């Protein structure tokens, strides 16, 4: 039988391990493979970045994302915690989750960079295509034939 002290040690160790600082680039699974772009509908929110505030800290860098044209695609970053261990933004210390929301039809770029720098050296840039998916769905519906 396992002693209570061993169980407590295991739980403590798992908590410490899940409290490490890290980044999850959530947008990568949503990229359109053909165009290497992120397709978003108007009023749709897509998670693009999750940052965990854990040990040992960020030491002069803190990842963030900004939109080239907020009137097309708006970025919103909020403090959050993950209910899933070992997944950013972290269970113990929490972190930040950033989402992009389509505001109007068009194209823009998301710039991933260090929030503590002047923004002149982006780490990564991806294109975002925002479309009115509601209008596209309604135009694809063919009227029923009137041959009855």
N, C-alpha and C positions, 0 to 999 in steps of 0.2 A: 504494500500500500504506500502511496506517495504521501510524504509528510506535507503539512500545511505550509511550512517554510519554503519547501521546494516549489510548490505551486505559486506562492507569493513571489518568489524570485523569478520564475518564468514570466509571470504577468508583468512584473516590473521591467524585465529585460525587453519584452515585446513592446511595452509602452515607450521605452527609451528609443528603441530602434525605429518605431513609427513616428518619432518626433524629429527626425532628421530633415534638414532643409532640402528642398528639391523643386523641380519644375516639371509640369506636364503640358506639352504643346498639343492641346486638345484638337486643334483645327486639322491636324495631319490626316486623321481618319475621314474627314469630311471633304478633303480636296478632290476636285474633279481631275481624274488621272489624265484625260486628254489635253486639257488646257492648263493644268497646274494652277487652278483658281478655285476659290471658294464661292459656291452658288448659294445665295440667300434670297428668300422671299421677303416682300415688304411686311413689316410687323413680326417677322420671325426672329427669334433669338438663338444664336449658336455659340456655345462655349468655345473660346479660342485659346485660353491660357489659364493655368492654375499654378499658383506659386505657394509653396509651403514655408512658413516661418518657423524653422526649427533649428536644432543644433547643427553646426556651429555658427549659424548666422550667415549673412550675405557679404560682409566685409567689403563694402564699397560698390557692390553691384546689386541691383534689384530689378529683375526682369519686368517689363511692362509692354503694352501694345498701344499704339495710337492709330487713328484713322486719318488718312490724307484729306478726306472730305467728309466731315461729320454729317453734312446734309444728306449724303447718300447712305453711309453706314456709320452708325454711332457706336462707340465703345463705352461699356459701363463696367467698372471694376468694383466689386463689393467684398467685404470681409466675409469669410466663410470657414467652416470646418467640414471635414469629410467624415461620414459615418463608417466608411470602409477603411480599416487599418492598412497602412503602407501605401496609401493613395493620396496624392496631393489634393487639397491644401493641408492635410494633416489633421489628426484626431486631437493631439495634445495642444499644440501651439496655434493651430489654424493657419490662415493665410489669406490669399486674395484669389478670387475667381473673376476672370474678365470674359464678357460676352460681347458679341457684335450683333447689332439689331439693324435690319434693313429699314431705312426711312423712306427712300424714294428710288425709282428705277434709275440705274446708272452703273458706272464702274468707278472703283477707287482702289486704293492700296492700304493694306494694314502693315504698319512698320513695327517690328519687334526690336526692342532696344533696351538699354540700361536706363532706368528712370532717374538715376543719380547723375547722368551725364548730360551734355548739352544737346544730344540727339543728332550730332553730325555724322556719327558712324553707326548706322543701323546694323543689327546683327542679321536680320532676315526681313524680306519684303514679299508679301503675297498679294495677288490681285483678288478683288472681291467683285462679283457680279450680283447686283440686286435687281430682281425682276418682280413684276406684279403677277404672282402665281395665281391669284384668284381670277384675274382677267384671262390668263392663259388657259386655265381649266374650263372656264365658261365658253371660250371660243372653240375649244376642241370637242365640245359636245355637239353631235350632229342632231338636227331635229328629226323627229320620227317621221317616217314616210306617211303621206296622206292618201294612200291607195285604198284604204279600207272602204 
